[in-house]
Amino acid sequence: RIRHLAHTTMIRHNALGLAVAVACLCASVTGFAVPGTAPLRRYAHQAHTSPGLRDARLSARPAVGPTMQVTSGSERSRRVENDALPNINIGDTRTPEEIVKEGRELLQEGIEVLLKTPPNIGLRRTLLASRAVLLTAVDLANTFQGRGGRVTQEDIERELPSALRLLFERLGPTYIKLGQFIASSPTLFPAAYVEEFQKCLDSTEKVPFERIKSIVQAELGARRIDDVYSYIEEEPLATASIAQVHAAKLKSTGEDVVIKVQKPGVGDVLGVDLSFLVMATRTIEFLNPELRRLSLGNIAEDIRTTMLDELDFRKEADNIQDFQAFLTASDIDNVVCPFVYRGESSKRLLTMQRLYGRPLTDLEAIASYSANPEETLLNALNTWMASVVACKSFHADVHAGNLLVLENGKVGFIDFGIVGTISPKTWAAVEGLARGLADQDYLVMAEALVQLGATSDEVDTASFAEDLRKLVVKVESLDVDVLLTAEQRVGGETSVSAQVAADDQEVTRILVDLVALGQQYGIKFPRDFGLLLKQVLYFDRYTKLLAPTLEPLNDERLRGSIEALAREGDGGVTDVEAR
């Protein structure tokens, strides 16, 4: 099996090497070095060039600071000198027997990953990775060459986030999604990377319509496309790394719909890349157990689970229907979501009602569709906050493009690919934050955040409260720049839309500042808190745009309903991490 592993690795090792490199980077940017990597590269070269090492076996020996030793199958009586082997810092807590056991389990898992990797995908990913790395290295070299002078460590650290973001975009769907995960997780990743990956573009070339049609036909099974849809528009409404969206009309009802179609081959590529990434992080943790306290392996596994969930459109359909059930149970009729046509949906095909509207930031649309923009905003905010408590999951991506003002004045929530659930502990902290903000009691806010965050240190809550006050004052004093954009519509009409300047970047920067403040006091916030707070900050931006005099936390139209739902939630909040 090891010989087979060596043979298959000739095609697949570059993809695994890329995953190892990314995992090492994720470890290093959090402030930890990954010891033993240079000797490992040297040993890997020896293993490829020396026939005597093809049947190498791992063995461990008790010593001061346990080390790995290799015994050649053809030269068992000879020990390879220590200076030719990686001197891995394994730590003091594991016995040699535990090291051997973990090593065998890791090797077995690596073999299983490689055996499941189709050779054609491994070869294609290797070529793509080589090209992406080369182009990014050339770009980086040109940047430094253009500046002239000696390149310092500070120069490299300053350029690394943008270079990594560009590399991820070139590597395709898996790494674009990984970049978006980094951008949405300021509680997990360094500020420079979180801010840079806000720019990560989830846009790719469109797939030819004939290939899209073939996928739709395969998902419909025995039914012909012409029997289900009167037509499907060839030009997509949108295209991203995982899916392409087309307008269509149902033949049975004549209703306008949109169909979300998974791009060909995406599932195989994501599965391979993510398996390598998980394997790489576990390898790093094996080499340096100290890194386990960062939970790199758990983070990588969460990323894999989250991304693979996005590949199953039936789960997005479930999210939409859960939200619809919440709206019905709560007697909310001024907010809607798309109706899902289950009979015309599957794992790779999602058919939904088409909602006609304009983004929440389109001032002209709100003026023409709603007599009271403030009330429209409150409807959206009220519903979303209530869903956090009373729905199985909450919409975790409420940027302006996913909140529509419909022609009948209602608010439409769309795109439920990213949702979250919140633990009771996090909800209690959010309630404490809201109560403290409303009363301007920063000590209450500080105590709520201390209870929420993971820390073993004694926190000076009075000092923390004062720093929180300064942060809140800073946020409240931010000027809101409104950008007006004129757009020519079909028929010659002109639409004027508005948005808060640098909306995503500003929201992320506030979160990063809060996370950094927590770290000063030894507090680490869970990801579901960051995900939830980011949506709250989106609504704060919309409030400054649409209702600048509104104070949501002191408005009885919002505060009263949320308190009532909090009392009557009946277990609606589940102890599950954000997904």
Backbone torsions as a table, in degrees:
resi	resn	phi	psi	omega
1	ARG	NA	-36.0	178.4
2	ILE	-68.8	-38.0	176.4
3	ARG	-62.5	-40.4	177.9
4	HIS	-64.3	-38.7	177.2
5	LEU	-60.1	-45.0	-179.4
6	ALA	-62.3	-38.1	-179.4
7	HIS	-68.0	-48.2	-177.1
8	THR	-69.2	-27.2	-179.3
9	THR	-66.1	-24.4	178.8
10	MET	-55.9	-33.1	178.6
11	ILE	-90.9	-36.3	-167.1
12	ARG	-99.7	-9.7	-169.5
13	HIS	-66.5	-27.5	-179.0
14	ASN	-67.3	-38.6	177.7
15	ALA	-64.2	-41.2	177.5
16	LEU	-66.7	-39.8	178.6
17	GLY	-61.0	-38.8	177.3
18	LEU	-63.4	-43.1	178.9
19	ALA	-62.5	-41.2	177.5
20	VAL	-61.1	-43.0	-179.7
21	ALA	-62.0	-44.2	179.1
22	VAL	-63.9	-42.4	179.8
23	ALA	-64.7	-40.5	176.9
24	CYS	-61.2	-40.9	179.3
25	LEU	-63.8	-43.7	178.9
26	CYS	-60.1	-35.3	178.0
27	ALA	-72.5	-42.8	-174.7
28	SER	-70.0	-34.1	-178.5
29	VAL	-72.6	-13.4	175.7
30	THR	-91.2	5.5	172.5
31	GLY	102.9	11.2	-178.7
32	PHE	-118.3	136.6	171.9
33	ALA	-83.8	157.9	177.1
34	VAL	-112.0	96.1	-173.6
35	PRO	-68.8	152.6	173.8
36	GLY	85.5	-1.5	-174.6
37	THR	-73.0	-37.7	178.3
38	ALA	-64.8	-48.4	175.0
39	PRO	-59.6	-35.0	179.3
40	LEU	-63.1	-40.2	177.8
41	ARG	-62.9	-39.8	179.0
42	ARG	-64.6	-41.9	-179.7
43	TYR	-67.5	-38.7	178.3
44	ALA	-60.9	-38.1	178.8
45	HIS	-65.7	-42.1	178.3
46	GLN	-61.5	-39.9	-177.9
47	ALA	-65.0	-31.6	179.7
48	HIS	-80.2	-30.6	-172.4
49	THR	-99.1	-17.1	-176.9
50	SER	-105.3	113.5	-179.9
51	PRO	-60.9	-27.3	-177.1
52	GLY	-69.5	-13.4	-178.2
53	LEU	-101.3	3.6	-176.7
54	ARG	-64.9	-30.7	179.7
55	ASP	-102.0	28.9	-175.6
56	ALA	-61.3	142.6	175.0
57	ARG	-121.9	149.3	178.8
58	LEU	-92.3	136.1	171.9
59	SER	-141.3	155.2	-179.7
60	ALA	-119.2	148.4	177.9
61	ARG	-130.0	142.7	176.4
62	PRO	-69.1	130.8	179.7
63	ALA	-160.5	175.3	175.7
64	VAL	-72.0	112.3	-172.7
65	GLY	69.0	85.9	-173.8
66	PRO	-51.2	139.1	-179.6
67	THR	-127.2	162.6	175.5
68	MET	-88.2	142.0	177.5
69	GLN	-133.6	145.4	-176.9
70	VAL	-112.6	132.2	174.4
71	THR	-114.1	120.0	-178.4
72	SER	-73.0	140.4	179.2
73	GLY	-62.3	-33.9	-178.0
74	SER	-91.0	-12.9	-178.0
75	GLU	-135.3	58.3	-173.8
76	ARG	-64.5	-23.7	-176.5
77	SER	-81.4	-11.8	-177.5
78	ARG	-105.9	130.1	176.2
79	ARG	-91.6	134.6	174.9
80	VAL	-73.9	136.5	-176.7
81	GLU	-61.8	147.3	-176.2
82	ASN	-59.5	-35.2	-175.4
83	ASP	-73.8	-7.1	176.2
84	ALA	-95.4	-0.3	-176.7
85	LEU	-117.8	156.7	176.7
86	PRO	-68.2	126.6	176.2
87	ASN	-90.9	86.3	-170.9
88	ILE	-83.6	131.6	176.9
89	ASN	-82.0	93.0	-175.1
90	ILE	-88.6	-18.7	178.0
91	GLY	102.9	176.4	-173.0
92	ASP	-104.9	-6.3	-171.8
93	THR	-91.9	-17.8	-177.3
94	ARG	-99.3	139.9	175.0
95	THR	-81.9	161.0	176.5
96	PRO	-55.3	-36.4	179.6
97	GLU	-64.8	-40.8	178.6
98	GLU	-65.9	-37.1	178.8
99	ILE	-63.8	-44.5	179.3
100	VAL	-62.7	-43.3	-179.3
101	LYS	-62.1	-46.7	178.8
102	GLU	-63.5	-39.6	179.8
103	GLY	-63.0	-42.0	178.8
104	ARG	-64.6	-43.1	179.4
105	GLU	-62.8	-40.2	179.4
106	LEU	-65.9	-42.5	178.9
107	LEU	-62.9	-43.2	179.7
108	GLN	-62.7	-41.9	179.0
109	GLU	-64.5	-39.8	178.0
110	GLY	-63.0	-40.7	178.2
111	ILE	-62.5	-43.5	-179.4
112	GLU	-63.7	-39.0	178.3
113	VAL	-63.1	-45.9	-177.6
114	LEU	-66.9	-37.7	-179.8
115	LEU	-67.6	-27.5	-179.8
116	LYS	-84.3	-6.7	-177.0
117	THR	-87.1	115.2	176.1
118	PRO	-60.7	131.1	-176.9
119	PRO	-56.0	-36.8	-177.8
120	ASN	-65.8	-35.7	178.4
121	ILE	-71.2	-41.1	177.9
122	GLY	-59.5	-42.4	179.8
123	LEU	-67.7	-42.9	-179.4
124	ARG	-64.2	-42.4	180.0
125	ARG	-67.3	-35.1	177.9
126	THR	-62.5	-45.8	179.7
127	LEU	-64.5	-43.6	179.5
128	LEU	-63.5	-43.6	-179.1
129	ALA	-63.5	-42.2	-179.6
130	SER	-61.9	-43.5	179.7
131	ARG	-66.0	-43.9	-178.4
132	ALA	-63.1	-44.7	-180.0
133	VAL	-64.0	-42.6	-179.0
134	LEU	-63.0	-47.5	-179.3
135	LEU	-62.5	-41.2	-179.7
136	THR	-67.7	-38.9	177.7
137	ALA	-63.8	-40.3	177.9
138	VAL	-63.8	-44.1	177.7
139	ASP	-59.0	-43.5	-178.8
140	LEU	-66.3	-41.5	179.0
141	ALA	-64.0	-40.7	178.5
142	ASN	-64.0	-36.7	178.1
143	THR	-61.4	-47.5	-178.9
144	PHE	-69.3	-38.3	-179.1
145	GLN	-65.4	-37.2	-179.6
146	GLY	-65.1	-27.8	-179.5
147	ARG	-80.6	-28.1	-177.5
148	GLY	74.0	166.7	179.0
149	GLY	81.1	-177.2	-176.9
150	ARG	-81.4	136.0	178.5
151	VAL	-82.4	124.0	-178.4
152	THR	-100.4	168.8	176.5
153	GLN	-62.1	-35.5	178.9
154	GLU	-65.4	-38.0	177.8
155	ASP	-61.2	-44.5	-179.1
156	ILE	-64.3	-45.8	-179.2
157	GLU	-63.7	-33.3	-179.7
158	ARG	-71.6	-36.1	-176.9
159	GLU	-88.9	-16.4	-173.4
160	LEU	-60.5	-44.1	179.8
161	PRO	-58.0	-45.5	-179.0
162	SER	-68.7	-36.6	177.8
163	ALA	-65.2	-40.6	179.7
164	LEU	-67.6	-39.3	177.9
165	ARG	-62.5	-43.2	178.1
166	LEU	-64.1	-39.7	177.6
167	LEU	-62.5	-43.9	179.8
168	PHE	-60.9	-41.5	179.2
169	GLU	-62.9	-37.4	-179.7
170	ARG	-74.0	-25.4	-178.2
171	LEU	-78.8	-14.4	172.1
172	GLY	99.0	-161.7	-166.6
173	PRO	-51.0	-49.1	-175.0
174	THR	-59.7	-48.1	-173.3
175	TYR	-79.6	-25.7	171.5
176	ILE	-64.2	-45.2	177.6
177	LYS	-64.8	-37.6	176.7
178	LEU	-63.5	-40.1	177.2
179	GLY	-62.8	-39.6	178.0
180	GLN	-68.0	-33.2	175.7
181	PHE	-63.8	-43.0	177.7
182	ILE	-61.1	-43.8	-178.2
183	ALA	-63.5	-29.9	-177.4
184	SER	-94.9	7.9	-174.5
185	SER	-129.0	64.3	179.1
186	PRO	-66.1	-15.8	177.5
187	THR	-80.5	-8.4	-176.1
188	LEU	-113.8	-31.6	-170.5
189	PHE	-120.3	158.1	-178.6
190	PRO	-62.9	151.7	-173.5
191	ALA	-58.3	-42.9	-176.4
192	ALA	-60.4	-36.5	-178.5
193	TYR	-78.1	-38.4	178.5
194	VAL	-61.3	-45.2	-178.9
195	GLU	-68.4	-41.3	-178.8
196	GLU	-65.7	-38.4	-176.1
197	PHE	-78.5	-1.3	167.9
198	GLN	-63.4	-24.7	-178.3
199	LYS	-87.6	-1.4	-175.7
200	CYS	-62.7	118.4	-173.2
201	LEU	-87.5	119.8	176.8
202	ASP	-97.2	61.8	178.9
203	SER	-137.3	133.2	-179.1
204	THR	-134.6	172.6	177.9
205	GLU	-65.0	144.5	-179.3
206	LYS	-72.3	147.2	177.2
207	VAL	-81.7	136.4	178.4
208	PRO	-52.8	142.6	-173.7
209	PHE	-59.5	-35.4	-179.0
210	GLU	-62.1	-36.5	178.2
211	ARG	-71.1	-37.8	176.3
212	ILE	-61.9	-44.7	179.3
213	LYS	-60.0	-39.2	-179.3
214	SER	-65.8	-35.1	177.5
215	ILE	-69.4	-43.6	178.5
216	VAL	-59.3	-44.9	-179.7
217	GLN	-62.5	-41.4	179.6
218	ALA	-63.3	-37.7	-178.5
219	GLU	-75.2	-27.2	178.4
220	LEU	-78.2	-15.3	177.3
221	GLY	73.0	-125.8	-175.4
222	ALA	-72.6	-21.0	-178.6
223	ARG	-78.0	139.7	177.6
224	ARG	-81.8	148.8	179.4
225	ILE	-55.7	-42.6	-177.1
226	ASP	-66.5	-19.4	178.1
227	ASP	-85.1	-16.7	-177.9
228	VAL	-102.0	-45.1	-177.2
229	TYR	-116.3	134.6	174.1
230	SER	-65.4	-38.0	175.4
231	TYR	-162.0	160.1	170.8
232	ILE	-130.5	124.9	179.9
233	GLU	-66.9	131.4	-176.9
234	GLU	-68.9	-36.9	-179.7
235	GLU	-79.6	122.2	-177.4
236	PRO	-69.8	148.5	172.1
237	LEU	-72.3	-33.1	-179.9
238	ALA	-158.4	152.3	174.7
239	THR	-140.7	135.5	-179.3
240	ALA	-135.2	-170.3	-172.9
241	SER	-67.8	-33.5	-174.4
242	ILE	-101.7	-36.1	-171.0
243	ALA	-140.0	165.8	175.9
244	GLN	-129.3	139.5	-175.1
245	VAL	-114.6	130.7	179.9
246	HIS	-127.0	146.7	172.1
247	ALA	-79.6	147.0	-179.3
248	ALA	-155.1	175.1	177.1
249	LYS	-135.0	130.8	178.5
250	LEU	-73.0	135.6	-178.9
251	LYS	-74.9	-34.6	-174.6
252	SER	-70.8	-35.0	-175.6
253	THR	-117.7	-15.1	-176.5
254	GLY	75.7	10.1	-178.0
255	GLU	-80.3	145.9	173.7
256	ASP	-76.1	133.6	-179.2
257	VAL	-135.8	168.6	167.3
258	VAL	-120.7	143.4	177.4
259	ILE	-117.6	130.3	177.5
260	LYS	-103.3	118.3	-172.5
261	VAL	-117.5	127.9	179.0
262	GLN	-71.4	134.9	-178.9
263	LYS	-68.5	148.9	-177.0
264	PRO	-66.2	137.1	175.1
265	GLY	80.2	-6.8	-176.2
266	VAL	-63.7	-41.4	-177.6
267	GLY	-60.5	-43.7	-179.9
268	ASP	-64.9	-43.4	-178.2
269	VAL	-64.4	-47.1	179.4
270	LEU	-62.2	-42.4	-179.3
271	GLY	-59.8	-44.3	-179.6
272	VAL	-67.2	-51.3	-177.0
273	ASP	-59.4	-43.5	-176.4
274	LEU	-71.3	-34.7	176.3
275	SER	-64.0	-41.8	177.0
276	PHE	-64.4	-39.1	-179.2
277	LEU	-64.7	-44.0	177.8
278	VAL	-62.9	-43.2	179.6
279	MET	-62.0	-40.0	-178.8
280	ALA	-64.7	-43.9	-179.3
281	THR	-66.0	-36.4	178.0
282	ARG	-68.3	-34.1	176.8
283	THR	-64.9	-43.4	179.6
284	ILE	-62.8	-41.7	178.8
285	GLU	-67.2	-31.4	176.1
286	PHE	-67.0	-40.8	-179.3
287	LEU	-70.7	-33.1	-179.3
288	ASN	-138.7	90.5	-176.9
289	PRO	-58.9	-21.0	179.1
290	GLU	-59.4	-29.4	-178.7
291	LEU	-71.7	-12.4	-178.7
292	ARG	-64.2	-24.7	179.4
293	ARG	-69.1	-16.2	174.3
294	LEU	-83.3	-9.4	179.2
295	SER	58.1	38.8	179.8
296	LEU	-60.1	-41.5	179.3
297	GLY	-62.3	-42.5	179.0
298	ASN	-66.7	-38.9	178.3
299	ILE	-62.9	-45.6	179.8
300	ALA	-62.1	-39.2	179.0
301	GLU	-67.1	-38.4	176.6
302	ASP	-63.8	-40.8	178.4
303	ILE	-61.8	-44.6	-179.7
304	ARG	-62.0	-45.9	-179.6
305	THR	-61.8	-44.3	-178.7
306	THR	-62.6	-46.6	-176.3
307	MET	-69.7	-39.6	179.4
308	LEU	-68.1	-30.7	174.5
309	ASP	-61.6	-37.4	-179.9
310	GLU	-65.3	-20.6	179.4
311	LEU	-77.4	-17.7	-179.0
312	ASP	-101.6	99.1	-175.8
313	PHE	-66.9	-15.6	176.4
314	ARG	-65.0	-30.4	178.1
315	LYS	-71.3	-37.0	175.1
316	GLU	-65.4	-38.9	176.6
317	ALA	-60.9	-40.3	176.9
318	ASP	-61.6	-42.7	179.6
319	ASN	-60.0	-43.0	-179.9
320	ILE	-64.2	-45.3	-178.0
321	GLN	-69.0	-32.3	173.9
322	ASP	-62.9	-42.3	179.1
323	PHE	-65.6	-39.7	178.1
324	GLN	-63.9	-40.8	177.9
325	ALA	-63.6	-37.4	176.8
326	PHE	-64.1	-44.0	179.3
327	LEU	-60.7	-42.5	-179.3
328	THR	-66.2	-46.4	-178.3
329	ALA	-65.4	-28.8	-178.1
330	SER	-92.8	3.2	-178.8
331	ASP	55.8	40.2	177.1
332	ILE	-95.7	115.7	-177.8
333	ASP	-117.7	1.6	178.3
334	ASN	-101.5	7.1	175.6
335	VAL	-132.8	138.4	-178.5
336	VAL	-134.3	168.8	171.0
337	CYS	-139.4	164.4	-177.0
338	PRO	-65.5	143.7	172.6
339	PHE	-78.6	135.4	-179.3
340	VAL	-98.4	129.6	176.1
341	TYR	-93.4	93.8	-174.6
342	ARG	-62.2	-37.4	-178.5
343	GLY	-65.0	-21.6	-179.9
344	GLU	-111.5	22.6	179.7
345	SER	-127.5	156.9	-179.1
346	SER	-158.1	-163.4	-178.6
347	LYS	-64.4	-35.3	-176.4
348	ARG	-114.2	6.3	-178.7
349	LEU	-138.6	128.5	178.7
350	LEU	-128.4	118.3	179.6
351	THR	-108.0	123.1	-174.6
352	MET	-132.9	154.5	171.6
353	GLN	-57.9	139.4	177.9
354	ARG	-90.6	122.7	177.6
355	LEU	-97.3	129.1	179.1
356	TYR	-99.9	118.5	-179.8
357	GLY	-169.6	-174.2	179.7
358	ARG	-126.4	155.1	-179.6
359	PRO	-57.2	154.5	-177.9
360	LEU	-59.3	-22.3	-177.7
361	THR	-90.6	3.1	179.1
362	ASP	-82.8	99.2	-174.3
363	LEU	-62.1	-39.5	-178.6
364	GLU	-66.3	-40.1	180.0
365	ALA	-64.4	-44.4	179.7
366	ILE	-61.7	-40.3	-179.7
367	ALA	-64.8	-35.5	-177.8
368	SER	-87.9	-26.5	-177.2
369	TYR	-95.2	-23.0	-174.7
370	SER	-133.7	132.6	178.2
371	ALA	-77.1	-16.7	-176.8
372	ASN	-138.5	89.0	-179.0
373	PRO	-55.9	-36.5	179.3
374	GLU	-62.6	-41.3	178.9
375	GLU	-66.2	-36.7	177.5
376	THR	-62.5	-44.7	177.8
377	LEU	-62.2	-44.7	-179.8
378	LEU	-62.8	-36.3	176.9
379	ASN	-59.9	-44.5	179.9
380	ALA	-65.9	-48.0	-178.0
381	LEU	-66.2	-44.7	179.2
382	ASN	-57.6	-46.4	-178.2
383	THR	-65.7	-44.6	-178.7
384	TRP	-64.0	-46.2	-179.9
385	MET	-61.3	-39.7	178.4
386	ALA	-65.3	-35.5	-179.5
387	SER	-67.1	-28.6	177.1
388	VAL	-60.1	-36.1	-177.1
389	VAL	-89.7	-43.9	-165.7
390	ALA	-105.7	-9.7	-178.9
391	CYS	-101.9	158.8	179.7
392	LYS	-61.4	-31.1	178.7
393	SER	-150.5	159.8	177.9
394	PHE	-113.9	150.7	177.8
395	HIS	-65.3	122.4	-172.7
396	ALA	-111.5	27.5	178.2
397	ASP	-152.8	63.0	-172.0
398	VAL	-91.4	41.9	171.7
399	HIS	-68.0	166.8	-168.5
400	ALA	-58.2	-31.2	-178.8
401	GLY	-67.8	-18.2	-179.0
402	ASN	-101.9	2.3	174.9
403	LEU	-121.3	113.8	-176.2
404	LEU	-110.8	142.5	167.6
405	VAL	-94.7	115.6	-174.6
406	LEU	-83.6	166.5	-176.0
407	GLU	-63.6	-24.7	178.8
408	ASN	-90.3	7.8	177.2
409	GLY	89.7	-7.9	178.9
410	LYS	-77.8	165.8	177.1
411	VAL	-102.3	132.5	178.8
412	GLY	-112.2	123.9	172.8
413	PHE	-92.9	127.8	177.9
414	ILE	-129.8	167.6	177.1
415	ASP	62.0	85.3	-179.8
416	PHE	-102.0	31.0	178.7
417	GLY	-68.6	-28.4	179.0
418	ILE	-117.7	114.1	176.6
419	VAL	-130.2	167.0	179.0
420	GLY	-140.2	157.9	169.2
421	THR	-123.7	158.6	-170.7
422	ILE	-128.1	139.4	-179.9
423	SER	-79.4	155.0	176.5
424	PRO	-56.7	-34.8	179.8
425	LYS	-63.8	-42.9	179.4
426	THR	-68.7	-40.9	-179.8
427	TRP	-63.3	-38.4	177.4
428	ALA	-61.7	-39.0	178.5
429	ALA	-67.3	-39.5	178.9
430	VAL	-63.9	-41.7	177.0
431	GLU	-61.2	-41.5	178.0
432	GLY	-63.9	-40.4	176.9
433	LEU	-62.3	-46.6	-179.2
434	ALA	-62.3	-42.8	-179.5
435	ARG	-64.6	-42.8	179.6
436	GLY	-66.3	-39.4	178.5
437	LEU	-65.1	-44.4	-178.4
438	ALA	-62.4	-37.8	-177.8
439	ASP	-95.2	-1.2	-175.2
440	GLN	55.3	40.1	178.4
441	ASP	-106.2	94.0	-173.5
442	TYR	-75.4	-21.0	175.5
443	LEU	-67.4	-39.9	176.1
444	VAL	-62.3	-41.7	177.9
445	MET	-61.9	-45.4	-178.6
446	ALA	-62.9	-43.9	179.9
447	GLU	-63.5	-37.4	178.7
448	ALA	-64.1	-42.6	-179.1
449	LEU	-70.9	-35.3	177.1
450	VAL	-64.6	-41.3	178.0
451	GLN	-65.3	-32.2	-178.2
452	LEU	-76.3	-44.2	-171.7
453	GLY	-76.0	153.7	176.7
454	ALA	-86.3	115.8	179.8
455	THR	-154.9	144.4	176.2
456	SER	-107.1	0.8	-177.5
457	ASP	-93.5	156.7	172.6
458	GLU	-80.6	122.2	-174.1
459	VAL	-99.2	132.8	174.2
460	ASP	-79.1	90.8	-173.1
461	THR	-66.2	-30.7	179.5
462	ALA	-65.7	-44.5	178.2
463	SER	-67.6	-39.8	177.7
464	PHE	-61.7	-41.3	179.6
465	ALA	-62.3	-40.5	179.7
466	GLU	-65.4	-40.6	177.7
467	ASP	-68.0	-33.9	175.2
468	LEU	-64.2	-40.7	178.8
469	ARG	-59.5	-44.0	179.7
470	LYS	-62.9	-38.6	179.5
471	LEU	-66.6	-42.9	179.9
472	VAL	-64.6	-42.3	177.8
473	VAL	-60.9	-41.1	178.9
474	LYS	-61.9	-44.5	-179.5
475	VAL	-64.7	-44.1	-177.2
476	GLU	-68.8	-24.1	-178.2
477	SER	-88.5	-3.3	179.7
478	LEU	-64.6	131.7	174.9
479	ASP	-76.8	138.3	179.3
480	VAL	-100.1	112.5	178.3
481	ASP	-90.0	120.9	179.4
482	VAL	-97.4	122.7	178.5
483	LEU	-99.6	124.7	177.6
484	LEU	-99.3	131.5	-179.0
485	THR	-127.2	125.5	176.9
486	ALA	-93.0	133.7	-178.1
487	GLU	-131.1	129.8	179.4
488	GLN	-82.9	120.7	179.2
489	ARG	-94.0	169.4	176.2
490	VAL	-63.6	133.4	-179.1
491	GLY	97.3	0.3	175.4
492	GLY	91.7	-4.5	179.8
493	GLU	-71.9	150.6	179.3
494	THR	-110.8	129.2	178.1
495	SER	-108.1	133.9	177.1
496	VAL	-111.2	118.5	178.3
497	SER	-113.6	158.5	-179.3
498	ALA	-134.6	149.0	174.8
499	GLN	-148.8	158.1	177.5
500	VAL	-76.5	127.4	-177.0
501	ALA	-60.1	138.9	177.1
502	ALA	51.3	42.8	-173.5
503	ASP	-57.5	-56.7	-177.8
504	ASP	-61.1	-44.7	-178.6
505	GLN	-63.5	-39.4	-178.7
506	GLU	-67.8	-43.7	178.5
507	VAL	-60.1	-45.1	-179.4
508	THR	-64.7	-39.3	-178.3
509	ARG	-64.1	-38.4	177.4
510	ILE	-63.1	-44.2	178.3
511	LEU	-62.2	-43.4	-179.9
512	VAL	-61.0	-41.2	179.0
513	ASP	-62.8	-40.6	179.3
514	LEU	-66.0	-43.2	178.9
515	VAL	-62.3	-43.7	179.2
516	ALA	-62.5	-39.6	177.8
517	LEU	-63.4	-43.4	177.2
518	GLY	-59.9	-40.6	-179.2
519	GLN	-64.6	-30.9	177.2
520	GLN	-61.2	-28.6	-179.6
521	TYR	-105.3	15.4	176.8
522	GLY	73.8	22.9	-177.3
523	ILE	-104.9	130.0	176.9
524	LYS	-116.6	120.2	-176.7
525	PHE	-87.9	144.5	177.5
526	PRO	-71.0	157.5	-175.3
527	ARG	-66.0	-34.6	-177.2
528	ASP	-64.1	-29.5	176.6
529	PHE	-67.4	-44.8	178.6
530	GLY	-62.8	-40.2	-179.9
531	LEU	-64.5	-43.2	179.8
532	LEU	-67.3	-46.9	-176.5
533	LEU	-64.1	-32.7	179.2
534	LYS	-62.7	-38.7	178.7
535	GLN	-67.9	-38.6	177.4
536	VAL	-61.1	-40.1	179.7
537	LEU	-68.7	-32.6	173.2
538	TYR	-58.1	-48.8	-179.5
539	PHE	-64.0	-32.7	176.3
540	ASP	-62.0	-40.2	177.3
541	ARG	-64.4	-42.0	-179.7
542	TYR	-65.3	-35.8	178.8
543	THR	-62.5	-43.1	179.7
544	LYS	-65.0	-27.1	179.8
545	LEU	-83.2	-46.8	-170.7
546	LEU	-95.9	-29.7	-176.9
547	ALA	-145.4	70.2	-172.9
548	PRO	-60.4	-21.9	-179.8
549	THR	-92.3	-4.4	-177.1
550	LEU	-76.5	137.6	173.0
551	GLU	-117.6	91.4	-171.5
552	PRO	-55.1	-39.9	-175.4
553	LEU	-70.4	-19.2	178.6
554	ASN	-107.9	6.4	-179.3
555	ASP	-91.9	119.6	-175.7
556	GLU	-62.9	-26.5	178.0
557	ARG	-63.3	-26.0	178.2
558	LEU	-101.7	-49.9	-172.2
559	ARG	-63.7	-40.8	-178.1
560	GLY	-64.8	-42.3	-177.6
561	SER	-69.7	-36.8	-179.9
562	ILE	-68.1	-41.7	178.2
563	GLU	-63.0	-38.2	178.9
564	ALA	-65.4	-43.3	179.9
565	LEU	-67.6	-34.8	178.1
566	ALA	-62.8	-35.3	179.2
567	ARG	-75.4	-31.6	-172.7
568	GLU	-105.7	13.3	-174.6
569	GLY	-58.4	-29.9	175.5
570	ASP	53.6	49.0	175.1
571	GLY	80.8	13.3	-178.1
572	GLY	-67.2	-19.8	177.8
573	VAL	-91.0	126.3	-176.7
574	THR	-113.0	150.9	-177.9
575	ASP	-87.9	70.2	-179.2
576	VAL	-130.9	141.7	-179.9
577	GLU	-69.3	156.5	176.3
578	ALA	-60.0	138.6	-178.3
579	ARG	-130.2	NA	NA
